[in-house]
Amino acid sequence: MRINKILVFLLLVVICESCNEDKSEYTPVSESEILFAGTKTIPDNHFLGDQTCKNCHSNQFNDWEGSHHDKAMQIASEAAISANFNDAKFTSQGVTSRFFKKGLDFYVNTEGPDGTYSDYKIEYTFGVTPLQQYIVKFPDGHFQCLRTAWDTEKKQWFDLYPDFKVVHSEWLHWSRGGLNWNTMCADCHSTNVRKNYDQSTHSYDTKFALINVSCEACHGPGKAHVEDVNRLGDQYKYSGKLKMTLETKPKVLVDQCARCHMRREQISEQFNFEGSMLDHYFPQLITEPIYHPDGQILDEDYVYGSFVQSKMYHNDVTCTDCHNAHSLKLKFEDNRLCSQCHVPETYDTPAHHFHENGSEGAACINCHMPGKFYMGNDFRRDHSFRIPRPDLSITYNTPNACVTCHKDKDNAWANDAFLKQYGPLDNTHFSELLAPGLRGHLNGLESLLTLAKDTTYPEIARASGVKAMRNYMNANTVNEMLRFLNDESPLVRGATLDVLSEINTIEYANYLLPLLKDDKRAIRVKAFFGLGELRETQIPAAYKAVYEKVKVEFFTALEVTSDFTGGRIKRADYYLKKGDLVKGIEGYESALEIDNLNNIIRTNLANLYYNNGQFEKAESAFKIIIEQEPTYGPTYYSLGLLLSELERTAEAIEQMNIAQTYMPDNIRIYYNLGLLYNKIGLTEKAERTILKGLKIAPQNENLLYALAYHYFQHEQLNKAKNIATRLLEIAPGNAQYRTFLQQLNAAN
């Protein structure tokens, strides 16, 4: 992503209590209870295939056959391919792709990674309905998914991202990282996948036991189970060796499905059915722009992140209550699906939904599960099962089902209608506390703390509240957050570690060390990163052994994500925590190798170059950003600061003036520009610049002090005294302002 699409991450330095403080209230599990270190690979021959399962489970097999899981990935063939490859052409964003056959093989001629057109053989199909994608083999084990897909309902080619221009050199181009099968798709579309990425050669040797989402992708390898059945015959009793059975508890089942139905970061080398979901992955929390600030879907969330927000989940409703576990189809296509639990006489009536029975408005899912189209034509419903909230739509511009259907009405109408029909709500939804915090409102921190402390709210909402506290970081916030390191929810513990890990200090070591013994691998790995500033010689004896074990897990997590820029940056940030600036720079340079247009990375790299005294490289990096994104003001500002430091004042002024045109409300620009004008004797310009800034922020202390000092330098002592007096009125306890005023009085 480019810098104008994502907020830049800032590291904070905060110093609080001594790391010698006793934290005996923390209760980590014993090391003997923890599944530690590397994940054990399951041999492919332990997966026996679907035909073996069919021998005893024919009904389940018949449901599964032809399902989205069955057709998740197939070898390209006449039987598997749905699309028109009869010399069909499709043009989008200036790129024309031609689909054709050579004998029994299928090909596409399209723009490649160097911007030229080439013929590419289709190796695999991906998916079955409502769209089908096609996969091409590239050198070094890379497999790439075409951006052009086949609409299986309209029987036509279409662009997955028709409004998004991507050039061939971008990470998001189909031939590069954004549509790479090995890392973006394989883990969930096949069985027993090992990515096998080698960063030194940027190559893959990806393996799988079975090409699709087979029976054993969900239930685990069948070898031991079949051996038990064959050995014991009629005496066989279920031994617990399989996953996702009728014995599986509702929330555990959701976690097991979540592996492939959520956005997440990967922690373990591969998924091998050991431990829990959080021993292998950590889910995406509720943040913008993945979600709306109230938790509704915005970008793709793959269902889990929505469902665990819901009352359904917290009342032990699970995936298979609505979906057939094997065909994946809904058990009912009408309100009978909901009336399995909700009394139809109460809810399936105009007295509740205020629509004519049988109409679209009377369908439960249209009010409580509104949806969006993703990937061009794939309609997916929000699984948070929420009551429409037009009042939140008014405040936060979030969607609601009412005006989604009644397109001629607005949110105010919807809110009035809601209040008339249902009256005021009698409880607080977590979104009323999360949204103001995500949006940075004045009472945002208070709302987030209320949310995070209240264990009646969903874990994911509480964890998201903790994560959003990074918008309000100061010493008091950190002290409030420390309690969440011992929260019962691992999601909350993980979110807390993510935020505290952004603080460059060892002051919290005694708070973080117990988390090395957490029973979830994802939490241990996050704790290890958070302890990055601690030298290994500073690790207490009681934690040395576990520290070494988690170190293996941490570097495994880095390896498994090293084909992402995020993984490479994580490694770089770890070395920066260790004080190794050279390795930090190497890590950011490495990240740019796989996403050369990512200007968030380049901005951070430019600052690292500056800190390392590599001024020419820093200047060059800033100029590349400007060339790629000429309207992004912060880069001109950063370059101006660099040039000022290098005593190239005239050039610095030029960059600051450009920054001002793109960021006219940024007070720091007026402050620095005023100082630069003063430096070269342009005193009138200096004064006008600072005054211009004060029109925007009349109470800004930095600008006021700069103006007072400017007047003092030019012997306008009365003006300087007036401003110094004003500064003391704003900040009566500031000793610097008081001393300055005393100096002015003495000079007068």
Secondary structure as GFF3:
##gff-version 3
##sequence-region A 1 748
A	DSSP	three_ten_helix	31	33	.	.	.	ID=ss1
A	DSSP	three_ten_helix	44	46	.	.	.	ID=ss2
A	DSSP	alpha_helix	50	54	.	.	.	ID=ss3
A	DSSP	alpha_helix	58	64	.	.	.	ID=ss4
A	DSSP	beta_strand	73	75	.	.	.	ID=ss5
A	DSSP	beta_strand	88	92	.	.	.	ID=ss6
A	DSSP	beta_strand	95	102	.	.	.	ID=ss7
A	DSSP	beta_strand	105	111	.	.	.	ID=ss8
A	DSSP	beta_strand	117	126	.	.	.	ID=ss9
A	DSSP	beta_strand	131	137	.	.	.	ID=ss10
A	DSSP	three_ten_helix	139	141	.	.	.	ID=ss11
A	DSSP	beta_strand	143	145	.	.	.	ID=ss12
A	DSSP	beta_strand	148	151	.	.	.	ID=ss13
A	DSSP	beta_strand	156	159	.	.	.	ID=ss14
A	DSSP	three_ten_helix	177	179	.	.	.	ID=ss15
A	DSSP	alpha_helix	181	184	.	.	.	ID=ss16
A	DSSP	alpha_helix	186	189	.	.	.	ID=ss17
A	DSSP	beta_strand	197	198	.	.	.	ID=ss18
A	DSSP	beta_strand	203	204	.	.	.	ID=ss19
A	DSSP	alpha_helix	215	219	.	.	.	ID=ss20
A	DSSP	alpha_helix	223	232	.	.	.	ID=ss21
A	DSSP	three_ten_helix	233	235	.	.	.	ID=ss22
A	DSSP	alpha_helix	250	258	.	.	.	ID=ss23
A	DSSP	beta_strand	264	266	.	.	.	ID=ss24
A	DSSP	three_ten_helix	277	279	.	.	.	ID=ss25
A	DSSP	beta_strand	281	283	.	.	.	ID=ss26
A	DSSP	alpha_helix	304	307	.	.	.	ID=ss27
A	DSSP	alpha_helix	311	314	.	.	.	ID=ss28
A	DSSP	alpha_helix	319	322	.	.	.	ID=ss29
A	DSSP	three_ten_helix	335	337	.	.	.	ID=ss30
A	DSSP	alpha_helix	344	347	.	.	.	ID=ss31
A	DSSP	alpha_helix	350	353	.	.	.	ID=ss32
A	DSSP	three_ten_helix	360	362	.	.	.	ID=ss33
A	DSSP	alpha_helix	364	368	.	.	.	ID=ss34
A	DSSP	beta_strand	371	374	.	.	.	ID=ss35
A	DSSP	beta_strand	378	381	.	.	.	ID=ss36
A	DSSP	alpha_helix	390	396	.	.	.	ID=ss37
A	DSSP	alpha_helix	401	405	.	.	.	ID=ss38
A	DSSP	alpha_helix	411	422	.	.	.	ID=ss39
A	DSSP	alpha_helix	431	438	.	.	.	ID=ss40
A	DSSP	alpha_helix	444	453	.	.	.	ID=ss41
A	DSSP	alpha_helix	459	468	.	.	.	ID=ss42
A	DSSP	three_ten_helix	469	472	.	.	.	ID=ss43
A	DSSP	alpha_helix	475	481	.	.	.	ID=ss44
A	DSSP	three_ten_helix	482	486	.	.	.	ID=ss45
A	DSSP	alpha_helix	490	500	.	.	.	ID=ss46
A	DSSP	alpha_helix	509	512	.	.	.	ID=ss47
A	DSSP	three_ten_helix	513	517	.	.	.	ID=ss48
A	DSSP	alpha_helix	521	530	.	.	.	ID=ss49
A	DSSP	three_ten_helix	536	538	.	.	.	ID=ss50
A	DSSP	alpha_helix	541	560	.	.	.	ID=ss51
A	DSSP	alpha_helix	565	577	.	.	.	ID=ss52
A	DSSP	alpha_helix	581	594	.	.	.	ID=ss53
A	DSSP	alpha_helix	599	611	.	.	.	ID=ss54
A	DSSP	alpha_helix	615	628	.	.	.	ID=ss55
A	DSSP	alpha_helix	633	645	.	.	.	ID=ss56
A	DSSP	alpha_helix	649	662	.	.	.	ID=ss57
A	DSSP	alpha_helix	667	679	.	.	.	ID=ss58
A	DSSP	alpha_helix	683	696	.	.	.	ID=ss59
A	DSSP	alpha_helix	701	713	.	.	.	ID=ss60
A	DSSP	alpha_helix	717	730	.	.	.	ID=ss61
A	DSSP	alpha_helix	735	747	.	.	.	ID=ss62
###
